[in-house]
Amino acid sequence: MVKIKCNPPSLRFLFSHPAHLVACGFGSGLSPFAPGTVGTLFAWASFPLLRPWMNDFELLALLVVCFIGGVLAAHRTGADLGVIDHGSIVWDEIVPFWMVLVFCPAGWLWQTTAFFLFRFFDIVKPQPARYFDEKVKNGFGVMTDDLIAAGYTVLVLAILQFILK
């Protein structure tokens, strides 16, 4: 279920249903160039707005809710667009990258490394991410392959942190 390169939907589509607004990352997925990267940048920029208000447990609980809601929103939006994993659906980048940032060591260098690692794993899709991308043709598959990319990112960050400290 490789993201299909399609023209971004209109603003009218974005605001026609709450699921579209969420799935398209509040408009960040409407970028005509690299919407997945733009969605990840949106996640990075918006994370500091969430972080100060919650402890780790509360933030992770919120991310579970956002993931479940994302499954529903991505499924509805993909169905309405006629492409299950349309390129403008970027909530699947946003929620997993927020999770990466919860576990990321402090500092811009770590976060920049996390950004590039996440984009790498999201594009390459090592197993089992590729399975969910290619075989699970619904909102759960759309969200889960990126969650697995986030898991790989956190694992590599932990290994780097262990080696460098």
C-alpha positions as a printed NumPy array, in Angstrom:
array([[  0.   ,   0.   ,   0.   ],
       [  2.669,   2.417,  -1.029],
       [  1.392,   5.986,  -0.796],
       [ -0.142,   6.807,  -4.125],
       [  1.122,  10.021,  -5.7  ],
       [ -2.113,  11.882,  -6.362],
       [ -3.096,  15.48 ,  -6.561],
       [ -3.892,  16.817,  -3.115],
       [ -7.578,  17.199,  -2.338],
       [ -9.18 ,  20.616,  -2.126],
       [ -9.757,  22.729,   0.954],
       [-13.453,  22.006,   0.465],
       [-12.705,  18.269,   0.814],
       [-10.507,  18.915,   3.859],
       [-13.334,  20.655,   5.711],
       [-16.171,  18.451,   4.427],
       [-15.766,  15.886,   7.232],
       [-13.82 ,  15.903,  10.538],
       [-12.103,  12.649,   9.505],
       [-10.64 ,  14.383,   6.454],
       [ -9.279,  17.226,   8.568],
       [ -7.591,  14.801,  10.957],
       [ -6.334,  12.313,   8.356],
       [ -4.865,  15.122,   6.257],
       [ -2.988,  16.474,   9.27 ],
       [ -5.024,  19.679,   9.598],
       [ -3.932,  20.655,   6.105],
       [ -0.289,  19.596,   6.234],
       [ -1.082,  16.679,   3.933],
       [ -2.248,  19.04 ,   1.208],
       [  1.345,  19.893,   0.323],
       [  1.935,  19.161,  -3.377],
       [  5.526,  18.15 ,  -2.56 ],
       [  6.473,  15.4  ,  -0.09 ],
       [  3.295,  15.498,   2.029],
       [  4.589,  12.71 ,   4.305],
       [  7.663,  14.761,   5.118],
       [  5.529,  17.869,   5.634],
       [  3.248,  15.863,   7.945],
       [  6.257,  14.695,   9.942],
       [  7.497,  18.297,  10.167],
       [  4.009,  19.275,  11.395],
       [  4.314,  16.604,  14.093],
       [  7.725,  17.908,  15.118],
       [  6.507,  21.527,  15.236],
       [  3.302,  20.72 ,  17.121],
       [  4.816,  18.366,  19.71 ],
       [  6.079,  21.2  ,  21.958],
       [  2.468,  22.39 ,  22.203],
       [  1.4  ,  19.021,  23.665],
       [  4.4  ,  18.087,  25.78 ],
       [  4.23 ,  20.656,  28.603],
       [  0.651,  19.743,  29.516],
       [  1.068,  16.005,  30.094],
       [  3.345,  13.515,  31.773],
       [  4.637,  10.542,  29.772],
       [  1.729,   8.266,  30.726],
       [ -0.906,  10.852,  29.823],
       [  0.828,  11.637,  26.55 ],
       [  1.087,   7.964,  25.6  ],
       [ -2.603,   7.492,  26.483],
       [ -3.445,  10.42 ,  24.21 ],
       [ -1.37 ,   8.835,  21.437],
       [ -3.314,   5.576,  21.772],
       [ -6.544,   7.541,  21.339],
       [ -5.028,   9.441,  18.395],
       [ -3.931,   6.149,  16.82 ],
       [ -7.394,   4.586,  17.139],
       [ -9.021,   7.759,  15.84 ],
       [ -6.436,   7.814,  13.052],
       [ -7.379,   4.298,  11.964],
       [-10.981,   5.463,  11.562],
       [-10.083,   8.819,   9.979],
       [ -7.578,   7.32 ,   7.527],
       [-10.031,   4.617,   6.512],
       [-12.871,   7.083,   5.907],
       [-10.648,   9.581,   4.079],
       [ -9.022,   6.919,   1.919],
       [-12.436,   5.54 ,   0.98 ],
       [-13.74 ,   9.023,   0.163],
       [-10.666,   9.757,  -1.968],
       [-10.835,   6.359,  -3.662],
       [ -7.268,   5.499,  -2.616],
       [ -6.741,   3.727,   0.705],
       [ -3.294,   5.243,   1.393],
       [ -3.606,   8.527,  -0.495],
       [ -0.505,  10.709,  -0.208],
       [ -2.45 ,  13.475,   1.529],
       [ -3.231,  11.183,   4.486],
       [ -0.454,  12.121,   6.908],
       [ -1.978,  11.418,  10.338],
       [ -0.107,   8.123,  10.04 ],
       [  3.15 ,  10.108,  10.1  ],
       [  2.071,  12.556,  12.792],
       [  0.986,  10.218,  15.6  ],
       [  3.934,   7.787,  15.299],
       [  6.432,  10.655,  15.135],
       [  4.904,  12.157,  18.286],
       [  5.566,   8.767,  19.885],
       [  9.17 ,   8.879,  18.675],
       [  9.563,  12.31 ,  20.269],
       [  8.235,  11.   ,  23.607],
       [ 11.134,   8.51 ,  23.681],
       [ 13.723,  10.698,  21.965],
       [ 16.579,  12.044,  24.089],
       [ 16.411,  15.797,  24.634],
       [ 18.065,  18.152,  22.179],
       [ 17.73 ,  19.312,  18.614],
       [ 20.463,  16.969,  17.345],
       [ 18.634,  13.912,  18.7  ],
       [ 15.331,  15.152,  17.308],
       [ 16.875,  15.848,  13.904],
       [ 18.363,  12.356,  13.895],
       [ 14.952,  10.974,  14.883],
       [ 13.307,  12.87 ,  12.028],
       [ 15.665,  11.463,   9.394],
       [ 15.553,   7.939,  10.836],
       [ 11.753,   7.983,  10.899],
       [ 11.527,   9.219,   7.318],
       [ 14.038,   6.527,   6.268],
       [ 12.106,   3.696,   7.93 ],
       [  8.782,   5.08 ,   6.69 ],
       [ 10.047,   5.066,   3.098],
       [ 12.009,   1.788,   3.182],
       [  9.341,  -0.074,   5.2  ],
       [ 11.348,  -2.966,   6.656],
       [  9.272,  -5.968,   7.719],
       [  6.776,  -6.179,   9.298],
       [  5.947,  -2.61 ,   8.16 ],
       [  5.936,  -3.742,   4.526],
       [  3.385,  -6.443,   5.359],
       [  0.947,  -3.886,   6.783],
       [  1.651,  -1.515,   3.903],
       [  1.06 ,  -4.116,   1.181],
       [ -1.456,  -6.56 ,   2.672],
       [ -3.66 ,  -4.702,   5.162],
       [ -5.771,  -2.487,   2.937],
       [ -7.602,  -0.346,   5.481],
       [ -7.023,   2.42 ,   8.016],
       [ -5.318,   0.002,  10.401],
       [ -2.732,  -0.89 ,   7.759],
       [ -2.209,   2.783,   6.9  ],
       [ -1.494,   3.658,  10.539],
       [  0.391,   0.523,  11.57 ],
       [  3.188,   0.538,   8.995],
       [  4.224,   3.988,  10.279],
       [  3.919,   2.854,  13.896],
       [  6.407,   0.101,  13.083],
       [  8.705,   2.662,  11.415],
       [  8.498,   4.634,  14.662],
       [  9.447,   1.511,  16.627],
       [ 12.532,   1.01 ,  14.467],
       [ 13.41 ,   4.672,  14.95 ],
       [ 13.146,   4.427,  18.748],
       [ 15.234,   1.242,  18.711],
       [ 18.029,   2.863,  16.671],
       [ 17.943,   5.968,  18.881],
       [ 18.281,   3.775,  21.991],
       [ 21.233,   1.922,  20.449],
       [ 22.898,   5.22 ,  19.474],
       [ 22.319,   6.621,  22.942],
       [ 23.84 ,   3.477,  24.516],
       [ 26.894,   3.64 ,  22.229],
       [ 27.469,   7.381,  22.67 ],
       [ 27.132,   7.523,  26.454]])
